[in-house]
Amino acid sequence: MRYKFQLKLAGEPHIAHNYHASLGDAVYKLLRFDGDEFLSDEVAKPALADGERYEYYSYALRFSEVAPQRDGLKLKKPYAALIFSAPGVEEYIAGLSERLEGERLEIFADGIRTEFEISKVEPIRDPQIKRIDSYTLLSPMVLALPEDPNQRYLRHNDDPGLINEAFNESLRRKFEIVNGEKYDGDSARLYWDQKYISKRLKRGKKTTKKIRISRNGSAPEEIVALEIPFTVEGDPELIRAGYLAGFGVKNNLGFGLAEKKRSR
């Protein structure tokens, strides 16, 4: 199950372009994933890998209206929403969510501090996942092959075999977290929305977004993320794992959260 955190601006109406790492840390802190309550929760233990940092969650920060500026974004309206999903620990999140209203979410990146107050937390009912479904991205998706030593980020025009290998590798890992067992079924198949790609390219616009991530004082990493609607065909339970935990990689940094396209 997903949750929607309704946010109201509590400071200056600006946010940095590269806010993802800071937002990721703020979400982790807000939900107390390093606290005793979470670490001792029987529901949480299966989702932890040998005591490592819990990373199997995804989210997207959605603004009401923004205007791009040289150093970031200007928030033209004081409202935003954080859409959050954490499979395997739903009971913990449900219990915690009741205590989060009134708390603050603080983001600090590139010298810009942005602060929101949580005005309301509400659950979002999961949709029915079908064998063939189309999705739009709430946050950009990152695809990379895990065995690639250079971790080259894939673009839409890379080899479809490589794209689907990377896409399915991440789905299998998430299926194991969501279901508590390894996936031994057929792979899913991803298809890009070619009409969307064609329109973007004809207008001279890109289908990717470069985002700079720097954490714990490390050298900045430039991530290439895709902003393309897509269709997935495959086992609904495998696809559901991606819907819940995020498609692609680096989901805990706010990448790969998608929603089903609404039927016209």
Number of C-alpha atoms within 10 A of each C-alpha: 19 22 21 18 22 19 26 19 19 16 13 14 17 21 24 22 18 18 23 23 21 20 23 19 15 17 22 18 13 15 15 15 16 12 10 9 13 19 17 10 13 12 14 19 16 14 21 15 11 8 9 8 12 18 17 22 23 30 29 24 17 15 15 11 13 16 10 13 12 8 14 18 16 17 19 13 13 17 18 20 21 18 23 23 25 23 24 23 21 16 14 17 20 16 10 16 17 11 10 17 16 12 13 18 19 18 21 18 19 13 9 15 16 20 19 23 21 21 16 16 20 14 15 13 9 12 11 9 15 15 13 15 16 20 19 19 21 19 23 26 25 24 28 24 21 14 8 9 7 9 12 13 18 20 17 18 8 10 11 16 11 14 22 17 20 21 23 22 17 22 26 22 18 28 22 15 20 24 14 12 11 13 16 7 11 10 19 20 19 20 15 17 16 13 9 14 17 13 11 14 11 9 8 9 11 13 17 18 14 14 17 15 18 16 12 6 6 8 10 11 12 13 18 20 24 24 21 20 23 19 16 18 16 17 17 16 17 25 27 21 22 24 26 26 32 31 27 26 24 20 23 23 22 26 25 30 27 25 17 17 14 8 5 3
